[in-house]
Amino acid sequence: MNSKITTKELVLSGLLLATGILLPMVFHMFGMTGPIALPMHIPVLIGGFLLPPQLALALGIITPITSGLLTGMPVMFPMSIIMAVELGIYGLTASIATRKFNLSSIPSLIISMITGRIGAGITVAVLIQLFAVKMNPLMYVKGGVVTGLPGIIIQLIFIPSLVYAIKRYMKNTSQA
């Protein structure tokens, strides 16, 4: 694995970070809540397909924390912490699944969503032990999947097409 990060990858990371902060705000303006539509997940998952694992992981960790600091969404504790782990795993897993294991987008998305939710559940369990957070890890994961089902469906439908279009655009612009 090449550990050098290109300028193009760094710029793309910044754009996806900005999108991860702005997209939830747009969804909220139209009355769609984050736990249902999962708008912050979209740019992180896209980053998983377009960025090397270390940047995809960083994007997933930084996005909810930065958004929490700038907008108050998600609440810093415990939600930003839980989401930082979950989204970090999303980005890392999607990147590794596509780059190392050469999986197509749908299986990569599904694996990323499963591992990210498991990571979120483990994080909730750790927060319970360390800070007596009043949450149930299994109910958190189950509730996140059930409540977030519309967002999960949106991700499975649109992310593969968006990634294809972005890759095609990037390929065409790099040849120009």
C-alpha positions, 0 to 999 in steps of 0.5 A, spaced: 500 500 500 502 506 498 502 511 504 503 517 500 497 522 500 496 526 493 494 533 493 487 531 489 486 526 495 487 531 500 482 536 496 477 531 495 477 529 503 476 536 504 470 537 500 467 531 502 468 533 510 465 540 508 459 536 504 458 532 511 457 538 515 453 541 510 448 535 507 445 534 514 443 542 515 440 541 508 436 535 510 434 539 516 432 545 513 427 540 509 424 537 515 428 530 514 432 528 521 439 525 521 437 519 524 432 517 519 436 520 512 443 519 515 446 524 511 452 525 514 454 517 512 453 519 505 460 523 504 464 518 508 461 512 505 463 516 498 470 517 501 471 510 502 470 508 495 475 514 493 480 515 498 486 511 501 484 507 507 487 512 512 484 518 509 477 515 509 478 513 516 480 520 518 474 523 514 469 518 518 472 520 525 473 528 523 466 529 520 461 528 526 466 531 531 467 537 526 460 538 525 458 537 532 463 543 534 460 547 528 453 546 528 451 542 534 449 536 530 450 531 533 451 533 540 458 532 542 457 527 547 456 521 547 453 522 539 459 525 536 464 520 539 459 514 537 458 517 530 466 518 529 467 511 531 462 508 526 463 513 520 471 512 521 469 504 520 465 506 515 470 509 511 476 504 513 472 498 511 469 501 504 476 503 502 479 496 504 473 492 501 474 496 494 482 497 494 484 490 497 479 485 496 476 488 490 469 488 492 464 492 488 460 497 491 454 494 494 457 488 498 462 494 500 457 498 502 453 492 506 460 490 509 461 497 511 454 498 514 455 492 518 462 493 521 460 500 523 454 499 526 458 493 530 463 499 532 458 503 534 455 498 539 461 497 542 463 504 543 456 505 547 458 499 551 465 502 553 461 509 554 457 505 559 462 502 563 467 509 563 461 514 563 455 511 566 452 513 559 444 511 559 444 507 553 443 500 551 448 497 546 444 492 542 438 497 542 442 503 539 444 498 534 437 495 532 434 502 533 439 505 528 438 500 523 430 500 524 430 508 524 435 509 519 432 504 514 430 510 509 437 512 509 440 505 508 436 504 502 438 511 499 445 509 500 444 503 497 441 506 491 445 512 490 452 511 493 454 506 487 452 511 482 455 517 485 461 514 486 461 511 479 460 518 476 465 521 480 470 516 478 469 517 471 469 525 472 476 525 475 478 520 470 476 525 464 479 531 468 486 528 469 486 526 462 485 533 460 
